[in-house]
Amino acid sequence: MITEIWLAALIAGLIQLIEHWFPWRMFLGRDLPRLAAYILGVLGFLVPLTWLFVIYQEWVGLIAIWAVVVASGAAVAWAYGVDWVMDRVRRSYEHEEMINAKTRSEQ
């Protein structure tokens, strides 16, 4: 069991290093978006951990960790969505204020 834990930890660490130094900009034409980086980072340790739970048939632990990760990920994605909408609303107000200020200065 200890060997499998060390192997899962080693694989998770290697995945994190590969994801960190992968040439995302060359393949995507830009940096990896932060939310995508979060998802890949979590999957980088969750996949080896899932493998560990599966080989020892720890189904309750596996379900629990995936439930927590999915709920946490959904909360982060929702927060990013709310931030995006709030930013668009703020920009709309700022744009409207600029148009009103320009109109007032022309009068």
Biopython code that builds the backbone (N, CA, C, O; Angstrom):
import numpy as np
from Bio.PDB.StructureBuilder import StructureBuilder

atoms = [
    (1, "MET", "N", (0.826, -1.198, 0.000)),
    (1, "MET", "CA", (0.000, 0.000, 0.000)),
    (1, "MET", "C", (0.871, 1.263, 0.000)),
    (1, "MET", "O", (0.573, 2.227, -0.705)),
    (2, "ILE", "N", (1.937, 1.250, 0.787)),
    (2, "ILE", "CA", (2.829, 2.414, 0.845)),
    (2, "ILE", "C", (3.438, 2.688, -0.531)),
    (2, "ILE", "O", (3.569, 3.843, -0.938)),
    (3, "THR", "N", (3.806, 1.634, -1.237)),
    (3, "THR", "CA", (4.391, 1.793, -2.576)),
    (3, "THR", "C", (3.420, 2.480, -3.514)),
    (3, "THR", "O", (3.813, 3.370, -4.268)),
    (4, "GLU", "N", (2.165, 2.085, -3.482)),
    (4, "GLU", "CA", (1.157, 2.690, -4.356)),
    (4, "GLU", "C", (0.918, 4.156, -4.006)),
    (4, "GLU", "O", (0.705, 4.989, -4.887)),
    (5, "ILE", "N", (0.955, 4.458, -2.713)),
    (5, "ILE", "CA", (0.776, 5.848, -2.292)),
    (5, "ILE", "C", (1.939, 6.698, -2.806)),
    (5, "ILE", "O", (1.729, 7.786, -3.344)),
    (6, "TRP", "N", (3.159, 6.200, -2.640)),
    (6, "TRP", "CA", (4.321, 6.935, -3.150)),
    (6, "TRP", "C", (4.259, 7.099, -4.661)),
    (6, "TRP", "O", (4.601, 8.156, -5.193)),
    (7, "LEU", "N", (3.823, 6.050, -5.351)),
    (7, "LEU", "CA", (3.711, 6.123, -6.808)),
    (7, "LEU", "C", (2.666, 7.153, -7.232)),
    (7, "LEU", "O", (2.901, 7.944, -8.146)),
    (8, "ALA", "N", (1.517, 7.138, -6.568)),
    (8, "ALA", "CA", (0.475, 8.123, -6.876)),
    (8, "ALA", "C", (0.974, 9.538, -6.605)),
    (8, "ALA", "O", (0.708, 10.456, -7.382)),
    (9, "ALA", "N", (1.699, 9.712, -5.501)),
    (9, "ALA", "CA", (2.245, 11.028, -5.170)),
    (9, "ALA", "C", (3.284, 11.471, -6.198)),
    (9, "ALA", "O", (3.304, 12.632, -6.607)),
    (10, "LEU", "N", (4.139, 10.549, -6.611)),
    (10, "LEU", "CA", (5.145, 10.853, -7.623)),
    (10, "LEU", "C", (4.495, 11.251, -8.946)),
    (10, "LEU", "O", (4.884, 12.239, -9.569)),
    (11, "ILE", "N", (3.512, 10.478, -9.361)),
    (11, "ILE", "CA", (2.809, 10.783, -10.615)),
    (11, "ILE", "C", (2.117, 12.143, -10.521)),
    (11, "ILE", "O", (2.174, 12.934, -11.462)),
    (12, "ALA", "N", (1.465, 12.417, -9.388)),
    (12, "ALA", "CA", (0.797, 13.708, -9.211)),
    (12, "ALA", "C", (1.800, 14.854, -9.293)),
    (12, "ALA", "O", (1.536, 15.870, -9.935)),
    (13, "GLY", "N", (2.936, 14.689, -8.650)),
    (13, "GLY", "CA", (3.969, 15.730, -8.713)),
    (13, "GLY", "C", (4.487, 15.940, -10.120)),
    (13, "GLY", "O", (4.669, 17.077, -10.557)),
    (14, "LEU", "N", (4.722, 14.856, -10.827)),
    (14, "LEU", "CA", (5.194, 14.964, -12.215)),
    (14, "LEU", "C", (4.155, 15.642, -13.107)),
    (14, "LEU", "O", (4.502, 16.464, -13.955)),
    (15, "ILE", "N", (2.888, 15.298, -12.914)),
    (15, "ILE", "CA", (1.821, 15.947, -13.695)),
    (15, "ILE", "C", (1.829, 17.451, -13.437)),
    (15, "ILE", "O", (1.698, 18.247, -14.368)),
    (16, "GLN", "N", (1.985, 17.840, -12.163)),
    (16, "GLN", "CA", (2.005, 19.269, -11.839)),
    (16, "GLN", "C", (3.179, 19.975, -12.521)),
    (16, "GLN", "O", (3.025, 21.083, -13.034)),
    (17, "LEU", "N", (4.343, 19.337, -12.525)),
    (17, "LEU", "CA", (5.510, 19.939, -13.183)),
    (17, "LEU", "C", (5.291, 20.062, -14.686)),
    (17, "LEU", "O", (5.607, 21.090, -15.286)),
    (18, "ILE", "N", (4.748, 19.006, -15.289)),
    (18, "ILE", "CA", (4.480, 19.043, -16.737)),
    (18, "ILE", "C", (3.478, 20.142, -17.059)),
    (18, "ILE", "O", (3.679, 20.911, -17.999)),
    (19, "GLU", "N", (2.399, 20.220, -16.285)),
    (19, "GLU", "CA", (1.402, 21.267, -16.534)),
    (19, "GLU", "C", (2.003, 22.659, -16.351)),
    (19, "GLU", "O", (1.672, 23.588, -17.089)),
    (20, "HIS", "N", (2.882, 22.796, -15.368)),
    (20, "HIS", "CA", (3.480, 24.108, -15.100)),
    (20, "HIS", "C", (4.362, 24.569, -16.255)),
    (20, "HIS", "O", (4.301, 25.732, -16.655)),
    (21, "TRP", "N", (5.183, 23.669, -16.794)),
    (21, "TRP", "CA", (6.131, 24.058, -17.834)),
    (21, "TRP", "C", (5.663, 23.721, -19.245)),
    (21, "TRP", "O", (6.425, 23.893, -20.196)),
    (22, "PHE", "N", (4.438, 23.250, -19.404)),
    (22, "PHE", "CA", (3.930, 22.959, -20.733)),
    (22, "PHE", "C", (3.821, 24.265, -21.525)),
    (22, "PHE", "O", (3.395, 25.278, -20.970)),
    (23, "PRO", "N", (4.193, 24.264, -22.800)),
    (23, "PRO", "CA", (4.159, 25.526, -23.577)),
    (23, "PRO", "C", (2.736, 25.890, -24.022)),
    (23, "PRO", "O", (2.408, 25.817, -25.206)),
    (24, "TRP", "N", (1.897, 26.283, -23.051)),
    (24, "TRP", "CA", (0.501, 26.592, -23.345)),
    (24, "TRP", "C", (0.386, 27.698, -24.386)),
    (24, "TRP", "O", (-0.455, 27.619, -25.282)),
    (25, "ARG", "N", (1.222, 28.730, -24.276)),
    (25, "ARG", "CA", (1.130, 29.870, -25.190)),
    (25, "ARG", "C", (1.388, 29.441, -26.629)),
    (25, "ARG", "O", (0.770, 29.967, -27.555)),
    (26, "MET", "N", (2.296, 28.492, -26.821)),
    (26, "MET", "CA", (2.599, 28.024, -28.173)),
    (26, "MET", "C", (1.393, 27.287, -28.773)),
    (26, "MET", "O", (1.109, 27.422, -29.963)),
    (27, "PHE", "N", (0.687, 26.509, -27.946)),
    (27, "PHE", "CA", (-0.443, 25.736, -28.447)),
    (27, "PHE", "C", (-1.744, 26.529, -28.493)),
    (27, "PHE", "O", (-2.570, 26.319, -29.382)),
    (28, "LEU", "N", (-1.929, 27.441, -27.539)),
    (28, "LEU", "CA", (-3.176, 28.201, -27.467)),
    (28, "LEU", "C", (-3.068, 29.589, -28.082)),
    (28, "LEU", "O", (-4.080, 30.226, -28.375)),
    (29, "GLY", "N", (-1.843, 30.052, -28.278)),
    (29, "GLY", "CA", (-1.654, 31.408, -28.776)),
    (29, "GLY", "C", (-1.768, 32.445, -27.668)),
    (29, "GLY", "O", (-1.706, 33.645, -27.936)),
    (30, "ARG", "N", (-1.932, 32.001, -26.436)),
    (30, "ARG", "CA", (-2.023, 32.890, -25.269)),
    (30, "ARG", "C", (-1.783, 32.051, -24.028)),
    (30, "ARG", "O", (-1.671, 30.828, -24.102)),
    (31, "ASP", "N", (-1.705, 32.720, -22.888)),
    (31, "ASP", "CA", (-1.538, 31.981, -21.632)),
    (31, "ASP", "C", (-2.795, 31.171, -21.345)),
    (31, "ASP", "O", (-3.887, 31.505, -21.805)),
    (32, "LEU", "N", (-2.624, 30.124, -20.592)),
    (32, "LEU", "CA", (-3.748, 29.301, -20.170)),
    (32, "LEU", "C", (-4.629, 30.128, -19.234)),
    (32, "LEU", "O", (-4.123, 30.696, -18.266)),
    (33, "PRO", "N", (-5.940, 30.207, -19.501)),
    (33, "PRO", "CA", (-6.817, 30.966, -18.603)),
    (33, "PRO", "C", (-6.753, 30.411, -17.175)),
    (33, "PRO", "O", (-6.570, 29.211, -16.970)),
    (34, "ARG", "N", (-6.904, 31.282, -16.222)),
    (34, "ARG", "CA", (-6.749, 30.901, -14.815)),
    (34, "ARG", "C", (-7.700, 29.780, -14.406)),
    (34, "ARG", "O", (-7.286, 28.843, -13.723)),
    (35, "LEU", "N", (-8.968, 29.859, -14.811)),
    (35, "LEU", "CA", (-9.926, 28.814, -14.431)),
    (35, "LEU", "C", (-9.514, 27.465, -15.014)),
    (35, "LEU", "O", (-9.611, 26.440, -14.338)),
    (36, "ALA", "N", (-9.055, 27.461, -16.261)),
    (36, "ALA", "CA", (-8.571, 26.219, -16.871)),
    (36, "ALA", "C", (-7.335, 25.700, -16.142)),
    (36, "ALA", "O", (-7.177, 24.491, -15.974)),
    (37, "ALA", "N", (-6.464, 26.600, -15.712)),
    (37, "ALA", "CA", (-5.274, 26.195, -14.958)),
    (37, "ALA", "C", (-5.672, 25.564, -13.625)),
    (37, "ALA", "O", (-5.078, 24.573, -13.200)),
    (38, "TYR", "N", (-6.681, 26.145, -12.967)),
    (38, "TYR", "CA", (-7.175, 25.555, -11.718)),
    (38, "TYR", "C", (-7.694, 24.137, -11.960)),
    (38, "TYR", "O", (-7.375, 23.211, -11.216)),
    (39, "ILE", "N", (-8.497, 23.985, -13.010)),
    (39, "ILE", "CA", (-9.085, 22.676, -13.311)),
    (39, "ILE", "C", (-7.996, 21.653, -13.591)),
    (39, "ILE", "O", (-8.018, 20.551, -13.043)),
    (40, "LEU", "N", (-7.046, 22.013, -14.442)),
    (40, "LEU", "CA", (-5.956, 21.083, -14.758)),
    (40, "LEU", "C", (-5.109, 20.764, -13.532)),
    (40, "LEU", "O", (-4.677, 19.626, -13.350)),
    (41, "GLY", "N", (-4.874, 21.754, -12.706)),
    (41, "GLY", "CA", (-4.088, 21.529, -11.496)),
    (41, "GLY", "C", (-4.766, 20.554, -10.543)),
    (41, "GLY", "O", (-4.120, 19.666, -9.986)),
    (42, "VAL", "N", (-6.062, 20.724, -10.362)),
    (42, "VAL", "CA", (-6.798, 19.817, -9.480)),
    (42, "VAL", "C", (-6.847, 18.419, -10.086)),
    (42, "VAL", "O", (-6.655, 17.429, -9.380)),
    (43, "LEU", "N", (-7.103, 18.333, -11.384)),
    (43, "LEU", "CA", (-7.124, 17.015, -12.026)),
    (43, "LEU", "C", (-5.758, 16.345, -11.965)),
    (43, "LEU", "O", (-5.663, 15.118, -11.933)),
    (44, "GLY", "N", (-4.699, 17.153, -11.949)),
    (44, "GLY", "CA", (-3.351, 16.617, -11.884)),
    (44, "GLY", "C", (-3.079, 15.804, -10.630)),
    (44, "GLY", "O", (-2.288, 14.861, -10.660)),
    (45, "PHE", "N", (-3.725, 16.158, -9.534)),
    (45, "PHE", "CA", (-3.560, 15.323, -8.331)),
    (45, "PHE", "C", (-4.751, 14.409, -8.103)),
    (45, "PHE", "O", (-4.622, 13.368, -7.460)),
    (46, "LEU", "N", (-5.917, 14.795, -8.630)),
    (46, "LEU", "CA", (-7.118, 13.996, -8.383)),
    (46, "LEU", "C", (-7.127, 12.692, -9.177)),
    (46, "LEU", "O", (-7.624, 11.679, -8.686)),
    (47, "VAL", "N", (-6.591, 12.702, -10.380)),
    (47, "VAL", "CA", (-6.566, 11.481, -11.192)),
    (47, "VAL", "C", (-5.688, 10.398, -10.543)),
    (47, "VAL", "O", (-6.143, 9.261, -10.414)),
    (48, "PRO", "N", (-4.442, 10.706, -10.128)),
    (48, "PRO", "CA", (-3.665, 9.674, -9.437)),
    (48, "PRO", "C", (-4.309, 9.239, -8.111)),
    (48, "PRO", "O", (-4.240, 8.066, -7.742)),
    (49, "LEU", "N", (-4.925, 10.172, -7.407)),
    (49, "LEU", "CA", (-5.599, 9.830, -6.162)),
    (49, "LEU", "C", (-6.803, 8.932, -6.427)),
    (49, "LEU", "O", (-7.069, 8.001, -5.667)),
    (50, "THR", "N", (-7.530, 9.212, -7.505)),
    (50, "THR", "CA", (-8.658, 8.367, -7.890)),
    (50, "THR", "C", (-8.181, 6.957, -8.188)),
    (50, "THR", "O", (-8.802, 5.982, -7.763)),
    (51, "TRP", "N", (-7.084, 6.850, -8.916)),
    (51, "TRP", "CA", (-6.506, 5.536, -9.218)),
    (51, "TRP", "C", (-6.210, 4.778, -7.924)),
    (51, "TRP", "O", (-6.472, 3.579, -7.825)),
    (52, "LEU", "N", (-5.665, 5.481, -6.940)),
    (52, "LEU", "CA", (-5.350, 4.866, -5.655)),
    (52, "LEU", "C", (-6.619, 4.364, -4.951)),
    (52, "LEU", "O", (-6.641, 3.249, -4.430)),
    (53, "PHE", "N", (-7.652, 5.174, -4.937)),
    (53, "PHE", "CA", (-8.920, 4.763, -4.331)),
    (53, "PHE", "C", (-9.523, 3.565, -5.062)),
    (53, "PHE", "O", (-10.083, 2.667, -4.432)),
    (54, "VAL", "N", (-9.410, 3.553, -6.380)),
    (54, "VAL", "CA", (-9.996, 2.456, -7.162)),
    (54, "VAL", "C", (-9.269, 1.140, -6.893)),
    (54, "VAL", "O", (-9.921, 0.113, -6.703)),
    (55, "ILE", "N", (-7.933, 1.147, -6.874)),
    (55, "ILE", "CA", (-7.226, -0.122, -6.688)),
    (55, "ILE", "C", (-7.458, -0.705, -5.295)),
    (55, "ILE", "O", (-7.355, -1.916, -5.102)),
    (56, "TYR", "N", (-7.771, 0.162, -4.321)),
    (56, "TYR", "CA", (-8.086, -0.338, -2.982)),
    (56, "TYR", "C", (-9.582, -0.399, -2.712)),
    (56, "TYR", "O", (-10.008, -0.674, -1.591)),
    (57, "GLN", "N", (-10.368, -0.143, -3.737)),
    (57, "GLN", "CA", (-11.832, -0.207, -3.679)),
    (57, "GLN", "C", (-12.410, 0.582, -2.501)),
    (57, "GLN", "O", (-13.285, 0.114, -1.772)),
    (58, "GLU", "N", (-11.887, 1.788, -2.350)),
    (58, "GLU", "CA", (-12.368, 2.710, -1.316)),
    (58, "GLU", "C", (-13.425, 3.622, -1.940)),
    (58, "GLU", "O", (-13.186, 4.806, -2.175)),
    (59, "TRP", "N", (-14.593, 3.043, -2.200)),
    (59, "TRP", "CA", (-15.624, 3.742, -2.976)),
    (59, "TRP", "C", (-16.205, 4.935, -2.240)),
    (59, "TRP", "O", (-16.459, 5.970, -2.857)),
    (60, "VAL", "N", (-16.422, 4.820, -0.937)),
    (60, "VAL", "CA", (-16.993, 5.938, -0.187)),
    (60, "VAL", "C", (-16.023, 7.120, -0.189)),
    (60, "VAL", "O", (-16.430, 8.264, -0.395)),
    (61, "GLY", "N", (-14.751, 6.839, 0.039)),
    (61, "GLY", "CA", (-13.753, 7.904, -0.004)),
    (61, "GLY", "C", (-13.654, 8.537, -1.378)),
    (61, "GLY", "O", (-13.516, 9.754, -1.503)),
    (62, "LEU", "N", (-13.724, 7.704, -2.410)),
    (62, "LEU", "CA", (-13.662, 8.205, -3.787)),
    (62, "LEU", "C", (-14.849, 9.113, -4.094)),
    (62, "LEU", "O", (-14.686, 10.196, -4.657)),
    (63, "ILE", "N", (-16.034, 8.663, -3.720)),
    (63, "ILE", "CA", (-17.234, 9.478, -3.948)),
    (63, "ILE", "C", (-17.148, 10.776, -3.161)),
    (63, "ILE", "O", (-17.505, 11.840, -3.667)),
    (64, "ALA", "N", (-16.676, 10.689, -1.930)),
    (64, "ALA", "CA", (-16.583, 11.884, -1.084)),
    (64, "ALA", "C", (-15.620, 12.911, -1.671)),
    (64, "ALA", "O", (-15.947, 14.095, -1.757)),
    (65, "ILE", "N", (-14.441, 12.461, -2.073)),
    (65, "ILE", "CA", (-13.461, 13.428, -2.581)),
    (65, "ILE", "C", (-13.936, 14.057, -3.894)),
    (65, "ILE", "O", (-13.756, 15.256, -4.103)),
    (66, "TRP", "N", (-14.541, 13.259, -4.778)),
    (66, "TRP", "CA", (-15.052, 13.822, -6.020)),
    (66, "TRP", "C", (-16.219, 14.769, -5.766)),
    (66, "TRP", "O", (-16.343, 15.790, -6.442)),
    (67, "ALA", "N", (-17.072, 14.444, -4.806)),
    (67, "ALA", "CA", (-18.197, 15.333, -4.481)),
    (67, "ALA", "C", (-17.690, 16.681, -3.980)),
    (67, "ALA", "O", (-18.197, 17.729, -4.379)),
    (68, "VAL", "N", (-16.690, 16.650, -3.108)),
    (68, "VAL", "CA", (-16.120, 17.884, -2.569)),
    (68, "VAL", "C", (-15.429, 18.685, -3.671)),
    (68, "VAL", "O", (-15.585, 19.904, -3.745)),
    (69, "VAL", "N", (-14.675, 18.013, -4.516)),
    (69, "VAL", "CA", (-13.956, 18.708, -5.587)),
    (69, "VAL", "C", (-14.935, 19.306, -6.603)),
    (69, "VAL", "O", (-14.760, 20.445, -7.035)),
    (70, "VAL", "N", (-15.951, 18.550, -6.980)),
    (70, "VAL", "CA", (-16.930, 19.064, -7.951)),
    (70, "VAL", "C", (-17.695, 20.249, -7.360)),
    (70, "VAL", "O", (-17.899, 21.251, -8.045)),
    (71, "ALA", "N", (-18.121, 20.149, -6.097)),
    (71, "ALA", "CA", (-18.828, 21.262, -5.466)),
    (71, "ALA", "C", (-17.932, 22.497, -5.371)),
    (71, "ALA", "O", (-18.374, 23.614, -5.640)),
    (72, "SER", "N", (-16.684, 22.293, -4.992)),
    (72, "SER", "CA", (-15.743, 23.414, -4.899)),
    (72, "SER", "C", (-15.483, 24.024, -6.271)),
    (72, "SER", "O", (-15.458, 25.245, -6.421)),
    (73, "GLY", "N", (-15.292, 23.175, -7.263)),
    (73, "GLY", "CA", (-15.061, 23.664, -8.619)),
    (73, "GLY", "C", (-16.255, 24.429, -9.163)),
    (73, "GLY", "O", (-16.096, 25.456, -9.824)),
    (74, "ALA", "N", (-17.445, 23.928, -8.885)),
    (74, "ALA", "CA", (-18.657, 24.628, -9.331)),
    (74, "ALA", "C", (-18.763, 25.991, -8.659)),
    (74, "ALA", "O", (-19.156, 26.968, -9.297)),
    (75, "ALA", "N", (-18.418, 26.065, -7.386)),
    (75, "ALA", "CA", (-18.456, 27.351, -6.678)),
    (75, "ALA", "C", (-17.465, 28.341, -7.281)),
    (75, "ALA", "O", (-17.792, 29.514, -7.459)),
    (76, "VAL", "N", (-16.264, 27.879, -7.595)),
    (76, "VAL", "CA", (-15.263, 28.757, -8.198)),
    (76, "VAL", "C", (-15.724, 29.216, -9.584)),
    (76, "VAL", "O", (-15.616, 30.397, -9.915)),
    (77, "ALA", "N", (-16.236, 28.287, -10.391)),
    (77, "ALA", "CA", (-16.715, 28.646, -11.728)),
    (77, "ALA", "C", (-17.878, 29.635, -11.628)),
    (77, "ALA", "O", (-17.943, 30.588, -12.405)),
    (78, "TRP", "N", (-18.783, 29.423, -10.697)),
    (78, "TRP", "CA", (-19.906, 30.342, -10.500)),
    (78, "TRP", "C", (-19.391, 31.723, -10.105)),
    (78, "TRP", "O", (-19.866, 32.735, -10.620)),
    (79, "ALA", "N", (-18.416, 31.765, -9.186)),
    (79, "ALA", "CA", (-17.861, 33.044, -8.755)),
    (79, "ALA", "C", (-17.203, 33.781, -9.927)),
    (79, "ALA", "O", (-17.345, 34.997, -10.059)),
    (80, "TYR", "N", (-16.487, 33.044, -10.769)),
    (80, "TYR", "CA", (-15.892, 33.662, -11.967)),
    (80, "TYR", "C", (-16.987, 34.216, -12.878)),
    (80, "TYR", "O", (-16.838, 35.300, -13.441)),
    (81, "GLY", "N", (-18.070, 33.483, -13.021)),
    (81, "GLY", "CA", (-19.184, 33.961, -13.845)),
    (81, "GLY", "C", (-19.804, 35.223, -13.287)),
    (81, "GLY", "O", (-20.082, 36.162, -14.033)),
    (82, "VAL", "N", (-20.023, 35.258, -11.989)),
    (82, "VAL", "CA", (-20.577, 36.455, -11.344)),
    (82, "VAL", "C", (-19.626, 37.629, -11.515)),
    (82, "VAL", "O", (-20.061, 38.736, -11.831)),
    (83, "ASP", "N", (-18.338, 37.402, -11.311)),
    (83, "ASP", "CA", (-17.353, 38.473, -11.500)),
    (83, "ASP", "C", (-17.374, 38.995, -12.928)),
    (83, "ASP", "O", (-17.280, 40.201, -13.155)),
    (84, "TRP", "N", (-17.500, 38.079, -13.897)),
    (84, "TRP", "CA", (-17.529, 38.490, -15.308)),
    (84, "TRP", "C", (-18.746, 39.376, -15.576)),
    (84, "TRP", "O", (-18.630, 40.416, -16.225)),
    (85, "VAL", "N", (-19.913, 38.963, -15.076)),
    (85, "VAL", "CA", (-21.127, 39.760, -15.280)),
    (85, "VAL", "C", (-20.999, 41.116, -14.591)),
    (85, "VAL", "O", (-21.355, 42.141, -15.173)),
    (86, "MET", "N", (-20.500, 41.130, -13.372)),
    (86, "MET", "CA", (-20.349, 42.398, -12.644)),
    (86, "MET", "C", (-19.369, 43.332, -13.355)),
    (86, "MET", "O", (-19.576, 44.545, -13.375)),
    (87, "ASP", "N", (-18.316, 42.781, -13.932)),
    (87, "ASP", "CA", (-17.358, 43.589, -14.678)),
    (87, "ASP", "C", (-18.015, 44.196, -15.911)),
    (87, "ASP", "O", (-17.786, 45.361, -16.234)),
    (88, "ARG", "N", (-18.831, 43.404, -16.595)),
    (88, "ARG", "CA", (-19.519, 43.929, -17.782)),
    (88, "ARG", "C", (-20.504, 45.036, -17.415)),
    (88, "ARG", "O", (-20.619, 46.027, -18.137)),
    (89, "VAL", "N", (-21.206, 44.878, -16.314)),
    (89, "VAL", "CA", (-22.142, 45.911, -15.852)),
    (89, "VAL", "C", (-21.375, 47.180, -15.500)),
    (89, "VAL", "O", (-21.789, 48.278, -15.873)),
    (90, "ARG", "N", (-20.266, 47.040, -14.788)),
    (90, "ARG", "CA", (-19.447, 48.198, -14.424)),
    (90, "ARG", "C", (-18.941, 48.921, -15.669)),
    (90, "ARG", "O", (-18.990, 50.148, -15.750)),
    (91, "ARG", "N", (-18.457, 48.150, -16.633)),
    (91, "ARG", "CA", (-17.963, 48.761, -17.872)),
    (91, "ARG", "C", (-19.084, 49.478, -18.624)),
    (91, "ARG", "O", (-18.861, 50.531, -19.221)),
    (92, "SER", "N", (-20.269, 48.913, -18.594)),
    (92, "SER", "CA", (-21.413, 49.541, -19.254)),
    (92, "SER", "C", (-21.732, 50.885, -18.609)),
    (92, "SER", "O", (-21.966, 51.873, -19.306)),
    (93, "TYR", "N", (-21.741, 50.922, -17.265)),
    (93, "TYR", "CA", (-21.984, 52.183, -16.566)),
    (93, "TYR", "C", (-20.897, 53.198, -16.870)),
    (93, "TYR", "O", (-21.187, 54.373, -17.094)),
    (94, "GLU", "N", (-19.641, 52.751, -16.879)),
    (94, "GLU", "CA", (-18.541, 53.664, -17.173)),
    (94, "GLU", "C", (-18.653, 54.213, -18.593)),
    (94, "GLU", "O", (-18.405, 55.396, -18.830)),
    (95, "HIS", "N", (-19.024, 53.359, -19.524)),
    (95, "HIS", "CA", (-19.190, 53.795, -20.915)),
    (95, "HIS", "C", (-20.320, 54.814, -21.012)),
    (95, "HIS", "O", (-20.192, 55.831, -21.694)),
    (96, "GLU", "N", (-21.413, 54.539, -20.333)),
    (96, "GLU", "CA", (-22.544, 55.469, -20.340)),
    (96, "GLU", "C", (-22.156, 56.810, -19.732)),
    (96, "GLU", "O", (-22.554, 57.856, -20.243)),
    (97, "GLU", "N", (-21.386, 56.795, -18.648)),
    (97, "GLU", "CA", (-20.929, 58.036, -18.016)),
    (97, "GLU", "C", (-20.022, 58.826, -18.952)),
    (97, "GLU", "O", (-20.105, 60.053, -19.006)),
    (98, "MET", "N", (-19.149, 58.124, -19.696)),
    (98, "MET", "CA", (-18.269, 58.807, -20.645)),
    (98, "MET", "C", (-19.088, 59.476, -21.751)),
    (98, "MET", "O", (-18.790, 60.603, -22.147)),
    (99, "ILE", "N", (-20.099, 58.798, -22.241)),
    (99, "ILE", "CA", (-20.949, 59.369, -23.292)),
    (99, "ILE", "C", (-21.685, 60.586, -22.740)),
    (99, "ILE", "O", (-21.754, 61.614, -23.413)),
    (100, "ASN", "N", (-22.230, 60.493, -21.542)),
    (100, "ASN", "CA", (-22.941, 61.632, -20.925)),
    (100, "ASN", "C", (-22.001, 62.799, -20.687)),
    (100, "ASN", "O", (-22.375, 63.949, -20.914)),
    (101, "ALA", "N", (-20.782, 62.521, -20.231)),
    (101, "ALA", "CA", (-19.818, 63.606, -19.984)),
    (101, "ALA", "C", (-19.440, 64.271, -21.297)),
    (101, "ALA", "O", (-19.308, 65.494, -21.350)),
    (102, "LYS", "N", (-19.264, 63.498, -22.348)),
    (102, "LYS", "CA", (-18.915, 64.048, -23.655)),
    (102, "LYS", "C", (-20.059, 64.910, -24.194)),
    (102, "LYS", "O", (-19.833, 65.980, -24.758)),
    (103, "THR", "N", (-21.281, 64.428, -24.012)),
    (103, "THR", "CA", (-22.456, 65.177, -24.476)),
    (103, "THR", "C", (-22.574, 66.496, -23.728)),
    (103, "THR", "O", (-22.864, 67.530, -24.330)),
    (104, "ARG", "N", (-22.348, 66.465, -22.410)),
    (104, "ARG", "CA", (-22.432, 67.698, -21.597)),
    (104, "ARG", "C", (-21.347, 68.693, -22.016)),
    (104, "ARG", "O", (-21.591, 69.899, -22.048)),
    (105, "SER", "N", (-20.149, 68.190, -22.336)),
    (105, "SER", "CA", (-19.061, 69.110, -22.685)),
    (105, "SER", "C", (-19.279, 69.720, -24.062)),
    (105, "SER", "O", (-18.734, 70.785, -24.352)),
    (106, "GLU", "N", (-20.059, 69.072, -24.913)),
    (106, "GLU", "CA", (-20.319, 69.598, -26.256)),
    (106, "GLU", "C", (-21.443, 70.629, -26.264)),
    (106, "GLU", "O", (-21.623, 71.360, -27.238)),
    (107, "GLN", "N", (-22.190, 70.678, -25.174)),
    (107, "GLN", "CA", (-23.342, 71.605, -25.137)),
    (107, "GLN", "C", (-22.944, 72.982, -24.769)),
    (107, "GLN", "O", (-23.791, 73.871, -24.695)),
]
sb = StructureBuilder()
sb.init_structure("model")
sb.init_model(0)
sb.init_chain("A")
sb.init_seg("    ")
for serial, (resi, resn, name, xyz) in enumerate(atoms, 1):
    if name == "N":
        sb.init_residue(resn, " ", resi, " ")
    sb.init_atom(name, np.array(xyz, "f"), 0.0, 1.0, " ", f" {name:<3s}", serial, name[0])
structure = sb.get_structure()
